Amino acid sequence: MKITLIAALAQNRVIGINNTLPWKLSADLKRFKALTTGHTIVMGRKTFESLGRPLPGRRHICVSRNDSSEELTADKNYPEQVFWCGDLHAALKQLARSGETLATNGQVFIIGGADIYSQALPLADTLELTHIEQPFEGDAYFPHFENMFSLVEETCGEENSLKFRFARYASNRPEGIIVRRARASDAAFIAQSQIKMAMESEGLELAAERVMAGVSAVFLNPNRGEYFIAERSLPNNTMQSVGCLLVQKEWSDWRNADFHWLHSVYIEKHERRKGIFRWLYKVVQARAHSQGACGLRLYVETANSVAQKTYASLNMNSDHYLLFEASFNS
């Protein structure tokens, strides 16, 4: 199944205001229709409501936080054309398993809004973007993507003095790997990853019960941070977790913005040197950028030269600060 994000965005990344487009560009609407007709389109609740009615010739998957189900359920008004689900990743998994039944022609288009784009960006194979060559006022923005995708082709145009570019981008994601936000059901994998990391990097044997409680505490209180999972697609259409990391925010009064700290980084031994951590890093880097963070930080054990070389290759540096720690044993 191929996943494509399709959007129009201004120079300042604006994609909408008050749930409408800030511009009128018939060429973009014609392109949207030509690309998506005959395929499945995935969107958030507000985007579906902004359509007014289902678009002809397309199956609609609508993701809503108001829907607690992780199964696709048919809309009572449009049971053959519109389906609802409470979770984007669950919906995409069902589409992949369904083959041609729901993922029409094996192609799925993500059409918005901003939060759905942000969630789907690491999963996308292709971006079909219309770049509007001027800024607009708005309240919704397309996420940063430049470090995750490469330009394949583009064409320029102009309509009613409004210049634009149609651009297609291909993902730089390692083959068979996706990155997603973790769920509570991932806690056991994350905990085991931390136990293995502590033993590998510092020779520490952590208490499994304590680590599991610590990981679970993050899911119980999102203010403690957010985990991300790297998964590998297996031949039987199932996914296997192969890596994880934790992002925590730290306010910087000097910069009037958050630093995003990367913690609990672990990649399974047999999956290392395959670009998986680099992709995890690019995903959280783009997300941090979109959220207005001022930078990324992490700490690394002083003897772990392999990890230090990896971080340096990502243009991270250790030029400015040393870490001092006072540990309270309990």
N, C-alpha and C positions, 0 to 999 in steps of 0.2 A: 504494500500500500504506500503510495506516494503522498506526502503531506506538503502542501503549498500555502504559504501565507500571502494573501493578496490585500493590498492597501494603497491608498493615496496619502501622501504626507507632504506638508509644507517644508520650507527650508529649516524652520525651527521645530520640526518633527510633529507639529500639530496635525491631528487626524480628524478632529471634530470639535464642535461646540454645541452645548445643549442637545446632544444626541442627534445632531445634523451635520452635514458637510458645510464647511465655511466658504466653499467656492462652487461654481457651476462649470463643469467641464464635461461636455457630452462625449468627447473622445474617450475619456476615462470610463464613463458608464458603459459605452459600447464595448470597450475592451474587457471590462468586468463580465458583461453578459456573454461575450464570445468565449472567454476562458472557463467560466463556471457552469454554463448550461450543459446538462447531461451528467453532472457530477454531484457529489455530496458537499454541502457547505455547512460549516460548524461555526457557531456564534454564541455570544452571551445573550442573556435575556433582553437587555436594553437594546441591543442591536436588532434582535428579532422584532421587538416592538416598534422600532423606528422604521421597519420595512412596511408596516401597515397590513401586509398580507404576505403569505408565502410566495416566493418568486417561482414563476412557472418553469418546469423542466429541471428542477433541482430538488433533491431531498435535503431537508433541514434537520440538523442536530443542534439543539439549544441547551446550553449549559447554564444552570441557575443555582445559586447558593440556597435558594428557597426550596429546592428539591433535594431531599436527603438520600434519594436512591442512587446507587451506582449502576443500576440497570437502565437500559434505554426503555422508556415508556412512551407509547403513542399519544399524541395530542388528541383530546376528545373532539376538537373541531376539525382537525385535519389528520385523521388517523393513518392515512397512507403516505403522507408527505412530511409530517413534522414529528420529531421525537425529542423527549426531554431526558436530561441526566443531571445529577448533582455534581459530577466530577469530570473534568476534561480528559484526564488520563484513562479513567475507566471507560469513557465513551469511545476514545480512540482504540483501546484494546478490543472492545466489542466490534468496532468497525473492521479492524484487522482480521479478527476471527471469522467475521461474516462473509469475507470474500466479496463476491459481486452482489450479494443480497442487499447490503446497506452501503458499502463503499463503492458507489456506482463507477464502473470502469476502473476500479482500483485507485481512484484519484479523490483526494479530500482537500477542499479549500477552507482555510481558516479566514473568516471575514471580519473579525472584531468582536468586542471592542478592545480597549487598551489592555485590560487585565488578561483577557484570553490570548491576545497576541504575545504578551510577556510569558505566559505559561507555555505556549506552543512553540515559541521561537527555538528553544534547544532541540525540539523534535522535528523541525521542518527540514525538508530536503531542498526546497526551492523557495525563493521570495519573488513575487511578481509585484513590483512597486511602481507607482506613478509619483515621480518627484515633481512637486509644484515649485517652480523656481522663484519663490518669494515667501516671506514669512506671513503668517496669519495669526490672529488671536484665537485662542481655543482653550479647552479644559481637558482635552484628552490627547495623549502623545504616543507615538510609535516608539517601541524600545530601541536602545542602541543595539546594532547588529554587526557593525563593520568589522569587528575582530573575529566574527564567526562565519562570515560568508564572503565569497569572491564574485565579483562582477563577471557575468558571462556575455551579456549583450545589452545594448541600449540603443534607443532611437529618440530623436528630439522632435518636438512639435510646438505649435503655438496656436492658441484659439482665443479670440477676443482679447488680444494683447497679453494673454496669460501664457507664459512659456512653461513647458513641462518636458519631462523625460520618462519614457517607458523603460524600465530596467529589470533584467532578470538576474538573480544571484543564485549561486549554488553553495550548499553548506560545506564547510570544511570538517565536519564531524567525522571521527573515525568510523569505518564501516561497521555496522551492526551495533553501535553504541548509542544510547540515549541518556540524557541527564534530566532528572525531574526532581521536584520538591518531594521530600520524604513524607511518608504517612506513618501513623502510630504503628501500623502493622510491620514497619521496617525496623522497629526498635531492637529486636533480637539480633538482626544482622549488624546493625550499627554497634551494639554493645560488644559483640564478638570481635568486630573489627578493631575496636579500641583496646581490647584485651591483647589481641595479637600485636598491635602496634607498640604497646608498652613493652612487651617482651622483646620484640625485635630491636627497637630503638634504644631502650634504656635498661633492658634486662629486669624489668619490674613485673612481678606477678600480681595482677589486680584481682580483687575479689569480685567475682561475676555478679553477685547479688547487688553490690554497691554500684557497679557500673551500669547495670540494667536500670536501677532506680534513677541514676543520674541522667541517662538517656531519656527515660520516660518523662522525667521532670520537664524536659524541653517541650515535649508535645502537650503537656498539661498547661504550660505557661509560655506562649509564643514570645513573650518579652525576653525570654532567656536565649533565644536564637532560632535558627532555622537550618535543618539538615537538608542536604541534597544527596541524591543517590545516582550512581552511574550503573546502568543496566546493559547487559548484552542480550541481543535477540538470538534465540536458539532456533534450530530448524523446525521444531514442532510448534512454532508460534507462541512460545512462552518466553518470559524474560528472566534472566538470572542477575542478581545484584553482584557487582564486581568492585564497587568502590563507594566512598562516601566522604563528606566533609561537613563541617558545621560553620555557619556564618553568624557572627555576633557583632552588634553595633556598639561603637564607643564614640561618644560625643567629643568633638574637639572645639574648644572655645576659640582657639587661635584661628581656626578656619571656618567657624560657624557652620559646621557640617559634620556628618558622621564618617569615621573610618569604619570599614568593614573588616573585621578580623576573621581569618581562616583558622579553624581549629579542627582537631580530630580527623585529619586527612589520612586516608588509608585506601590503598589499591591492593587487591588480592595479588599474591606473588606471581601467579601464572599469567596475570594480565598486565604486568608492568612492561614498560618500554614499548607500549602500543599506542601512545598518545592519549590515554584515557584521562590522566590527571590534567594534562594540558587542556583538554576539552572541558573538563570540570571547571578549571580556572577561568577559561574564556567565558563560560556561561555565567559564573558569579561575578566576573568582572563587568560584563555587559549589564547585568542586573543592577550592580552597584552604581554604575554610571547612570543608568536610567532613573535610579532613585535619588540622585543628587549627592552621592557619597563623594568625599574628597580623596579617597584612596583605599588601597587594600594593604593589610598588614598581616603578618604571621610570625610566630617564633619557631625556631628549629633547634634541636639538640646539637650542642657544639661539635660533637664527634660525627654527626651524620653528614659527611661530605657529599654523598650522592644526592641527598635532598637539597643541599645548599646549591649544588650545580644546577639542579632542575629549576629552582626558584630564580637563580641568576639568569638562566636562559629565557625567562619570562619577563626580563627587564626589572625584576625586583632587586633591591640592593640593601646592604647592611651598613651603609656608610655613616649613618647619623646617630644611631642609638645602640646601647647595650641593655640587655634585660637583667634587672636585679630582682631577686625573689626572696621573700620571707615565707617559708612554708610552715603551716601549722599542722603537725601530725595529729591524727585522731584515731 
